[in-house]
């Protein structure tokens, strides 16, 4: 049996977890899922549609929001009870963090960002390293495989199964398990309410935008296309935009239908977060910018002229 951690934000499922369920189902038909926090018990219908037969719900008074070490402790309790072959999660920052705590509690290795998994003794994985620029072939010497699934390496596929049976349990937590927890939140949404992870269109800006005021044109274009605004790490580091909008290895990994990169040179960390986009359009004054190697279409020009021109043309096309 494979146990899959379903990550959620106050009861709203992370879509990457559905990809992790699909990856697990391709390895073993016997799939069970686990969520941390009672507010996620309503996800039984969704996880059942993707093949999970049981949804284990960890409920504890100390878990009122994302609490990664407490999640690891809860997973440890459940693993010791169920004795699964593997524990998988989405290869997101939260998925990696929670399974890292589980592996630490069990004193076993963890394999992150896996694109391929083969069970055995030892288990074998292919996993992304250095922002996906290197694929590592590795053996995992542990009876229990703890691993995360590389984001966007597999499409989520529903099997239209029945709702999973809900099984609640209360983990045995220690006071130290709640040392790290969320104190305040940034919604990570634009005025239109579209998040980076859900957006079909993302218009991202980098240093070339020139400052916070320069994002007005990007916001207008994104709204016209029904998308949202993203940015590079240098933008958030400069305080021009919130971290919730950062695309990259230390931000959000995305795979929209259309990714427009304006004034972004293309550091490896940013490329790691957006290279799975279906169509990439680059707007840059530098014809040698590294990001151009990943572009489906490139416009060599001043974004402050190109973006308004694009916006005007799209408005005219829409009538």
N, C-alpha and C positions, 0 to 999 in steps of 0.2 A: 504494500500500500504506500502511496505517496501522499504526504501532507503538504498542502499549499497554503501559505500565508496570504490572506486577502487584505491588502492595505486599503484603508478608507479614511476619509476626512469627515468626521462627525456623521457617519452613516452613508456618505456618498462614496461609492466605490472608485478606486483608481483603475482606469481602463487597462493599464499595463498588467494588472492582476489577472484579467481575463486571458491575456496572452500567456501568462505563466500557467494558468489552468490548462490551456490548450497544449502547451509544451509537455506538461505532466501527463496528460491523457494520451499523448503519442508514445509515452514510455510505458504506461501501465493503465489499464482500464479501471483499476481500483483506486479512486481518487477521493480524498476527504479534504475539507478546507477548514481554516481557522481564522477567526477575526478577534481582534483585541478591543474590548469595549462593548457593553451591552447594546448601545445604540445601533450597532451594525447587525443585530440579529435578523432584521428585515431583509437582509441580503440573501436569504436562503433560496429564494426563487431564482435570482440571477445566477448564483454559483451552481445551482442545479441544472440550469440551462446549458452550462458549460462542462457538465460531467461530474460534479462533486455529489457524492451520495449523502454525506453528512457535513453539517456546518457546526464546528465547535466554537462556542462563544465564551471568551474569557471575560468574566465580570468581577470587578473589585472596586471598592470605594476609592482606592488610590489612583484608579485609571479613569480620569475624566476627559482626557485629551491625549494627544500623541505623547507617549512616555516610553522611549525606546528600550531602556534597560528593563523596565517592568514587562515589556513585550517579550524580551528574551527570556526572562524568568518564567513567564506564563508558557512560552513555547517549550521550555525545558520540562516543565511539569507534564505537559501533554505528550511530549515525545517519550518520556519515561513510562507513561501509561500505555500508549498505542504501539510503540516500537515500530515505526514506519521504516521503509527502505531508504526514503529520502525526504528531506524538507526543502521545498522550493519556494521562491518568492520572485517578484518582479525585480529586475536589476535597476531599480530607482534608488536615489539616495536613501529614502526611508526603508526600502526593502533590504538594501545592503546593510544598513545600520542595525536593523532588528535581527537579522540572521547572524551578523557578526557577534552580537551579544549572546545569542543562543550557542554559537560555536565556542565562545569563550567559556561559558558556563559548563559546557560538556567537555572542554579541553580537547577539541578536535579541529581539524582544518576546515576552512570555508572556501569555496570556489565562487568567485563573483564574476558577473557578466558572461555567462556561458551561452554560446551559440549552439553547442552540440554536447549531448551527455550520453554516455554508454555505461550501463551498470556492469559491475564485475568486481573482481578482487585482484588489484585495486580498481576503483571506478576510473573512467577516463573522460576528460572534458576538453573541449576547445573553448577558449575564452579570450575576450578582447582585452588587450593591454594598450597602454599609452594612447588612450582616447580612440581606440579602434584601429590604430595604425599598425598594430602588431597582433597576430593571432597566435596564442600560446597553446601548445598541445601538452597536457599535463595529466599525471596520474594522481588520484586522491586516495591516500592510504588511510581509510577509516571505514568502519562497518556501515555507519550512517553517513550518507552524502548530504551535506548542507550546501546549497548552491542557489544562486540567483540567475534568472534568465535575461540575457542581453536584450535591452529595450529595442523593440521593433524588429527583432530577428525572426519573429514568427507572427503570422496574422491570427487574431482571435477567431475561433471557429465554434459556433454554437452547435450543440447536438440536440437541443430542445428537450432536455431531460426534465423529469419532475422536480419540484422543489426539494432541496436537500432537507434531511431531518435535522432539526436543531437540537444540539446537546450542550447545555450550559455547564460551566465549571468555574470554580473560584480558585485562582492560583495562590500559592503560598508566597507572598511578597515580603521583602524586607524593606525597612525604612530607606536604605540607601538606593533602592531601585527607583525611587521617585526624585532623586537629586536633580536629574535633567528632565525638564518638562516644559511645555509651552506656557508662557505667561501672557503673551499678547499676539495678535494676528494681523497680517496684511492679507486681504482677500485674494490678491493676485489677479484681479479682474479689471478689465477696461470698463469704460463707461457703458459699453454695450453688453457687458457681462460674459464675454467669451474668454476662457482661459487659454494659456499657451498650449497646454497638453491636448485641448479639445479643438483648437482652431484649425480650420481647413486652409486658411490663408494667414500668413504672418509677414508683416512688414517690419524688418529689423533695421535699427540704426546703430552706427558705431561712432568712433571719434570724429569722422568726417562730417557728422551732422552739425558739429560746431558748438553745441550747448543745449540746455534744456528747451529753449525757445524754438530750436530747429526741429523738434519732434512734432510740431503742429501739423506740418504738411504730411508727415508719415501717418499721424492719427487720422487725418482726413481720407487718405488713400485706403488705409486699412478698413475704416468704417464703410467706405464705398464698396469695397470688395467683400464685406461681411466677415472680416477677420479681426485680428488684434495686432498690437505693437509689441515687438521684442527688442532686445538690445544686446550689445556685447558687454564683456566684463568691465572694460575701461569706462563705459558709460555709468554703470552702477557704482564703480569705485570713485568716480568723480561726483557722485551724488545727483546726476542728471535725471535718473529714472530709478524706480524701486528695484530691489533684488528679485522680486517676484517676476519681473519681465526679462530677466537675464537668460539668454539661451547659451548653452555650453556645458562643458564637463562639470563645472561647479554651479551651474544653474539648472535649467530644464532642458532635457533632451526632447526634441520634437521631430515629427515626420508629417508635416502638412502637405496638402496637394500642391500648394504654391508658397515658396519662400523667397521673399524679396530682400536682398541684403544691400543696404544703402550706406556707403561710407565705412564699410567694414573691411579691414585688410585681410583677415582670415587667419588668426592665430590658431594653432592646433586645438586648443581647448574649445574654441568656438565651433570649429569644423566638426568636432566630435559630437556636438549637440544638435547639428542641423543637416548633416550630410545624407541622412536617410529621407530627406524631403523629396517628393516625387518630381517637382520641377523647381529649379533654382535660377533666379534672375539676379544678376549682380550689377549694381550701379556704382562705378568707382572712377575717379580721375586717373588712377594709376593702372596702366595696362599690364603691369608686372605684379599686381597684387596677388598673393598666394591663393585667395579665395576663388580667383578666376579659373583655377584648375578644376573646380567642382561645378562650375556654372553650365547650365543648359543654354542660357542666353546671357550675353553681357552687353552693357551699355557703358561705353567709356565717355564719361561726361560729369558735369557738376550736378550732384543730386538736387541742389536747390533750384535747378532749372528743369531737370528731368522729371522729378516727382510731380511738380505742378502740371507739367505737360501731360504726363500719364493720367493724372486725375482728370484733367480737362477732356482728354480723348475718351476715357471710360464714361464720363458723364454724357458726352455726345452720343456714344454708342448705345447707351441705355435709353437715350431719348429724353 
